[in-house]
Amino acid sequence: MVTFFAAVLHFLTTLKQLIQDPEFKGLFGVVVITLLIGTIFYSQVEGWSVIDSLYFSATTLTTVGLGDFHPVTTLGKVFTVIYI
């Protein structure tokens, strides 16, 4: 049990250090903005729910690409090529 708490404490300490790092803040901001752009685009153009759009954006950007969603409009396909 002590090992678990030590691991949690180490994780929280590392997370605190990351949050204070300017490079991490910049990268985190870029990731959030990129996910928001994709989420808004797919929900508007493809007509997906916000959750489905966020899910597709995340799986696409992480190159997991599960294939359960895919753009059907020409604009959606072109955007996805650029988005990737």
MOTA-V719869 format. One record per residue. N is the residue number from 0. RES is the residue in three letters. PHI is phi in radians with two decimals (* if undefined). D_CENTER is the distance of its C-alpha to the mean C-alpha in whole Angstrom. Layout:
n->(N,N)
res->(RES,RES)
phi->(PHI,PHI)
d_center->(D_CENTER,D_CENTER)
This chain:
n->(0,1,2,3,4,5,6,7,8,9,10,11,12,13,14,15,16,17,18,19,20,21,22,23,24,25,26,27,28,29,30,31,32,33,34,35,36,37,38,39,40,41,42,43,44,45,46,47,48,49,50,51,52,53,54,55,56,57,58,59,60,61,62,63,64,65,66,67,68,69,70,71,72,73,74,75,76,77,78,79,80,81,82,83)
res->(MET,VAL,THR,PHE,PHE,ALA,ALA,VAL,LEU,HIS,PHE,LEU,THR,THR,LEU,LYS,GLN,LEU,ILE,GLN,ASP,PRO,GLU,PHE,LYS,GLY,LEU,PHE,GLY,VAL,VAL,VAL,ILE,THR,LEU,LEU,ILE,GLY,THR,ILE,PHE,TYR,SER,GLN,VAL,GLU,GLY,TRP,SER,VAL,ILE,ASP,SER,LEU,TYR,PHE,SER,ALA,THR,THR,LEU,THR,THR,VAL,GLY,LEU,GLY,ASP,PHE,HIS,PRO,VAL,THR,THR,LEU,GLY,LYS,VAL,PHE,THR,VAL,ILE,TYR,ILE)
phi->(*,-1.10,-1.08,-1.08,-1.15,-1.12,-1.16,-1.12,-1.09,-1.10,-1.05,-1.14,-1.12,-1.12,-1.08,-1.06,-1.13,-1.12,-1.08,-1.46,-1.39,-1.06,-1.13,-1.12,-1.04,-1.11,-1.11,-1.07,-1.09,-1.09,-1.11,-1.09,-1.10,-1.10,-1.14,-1.13,-1.06,-1.10,-1.09,-1.12,-1.05,-1.16,-1.21,-1.42,-1.45,-1.57,1.34,-1.46,-1.19,-1.08,-1.13,-1.10,-1.16,-1.12,-1.04,-1.13,-1.06,-1.17,-1.21,-1.26,-1.19,-1.52,1.06,-1.24,0.88,-1.16,1.53,-1.33,-2.20,-2.74,-1.19,-1.94,-1.48,-1.11,-1.08,-1.11,-1.17,-1.14,-1.05,-1.10,-1.05,-1.24,-1.09,-1.16)
d_center->(33,33,31,28,29,29,25,24,26,25,21,21,23,21,18,21,21,18,17,21,20,20,18,15,15,15,12,10,11,10,6,7,9,7,5,8,10,9,9,13,14,14,15,18,19,18,19,16,16,13,12,12,11,7,8,9,6,4,8,9,7,8,11,12,13,14,16,17,16,16,17,21,22,23,21,18,19,19,16,14,17,16,12,12)
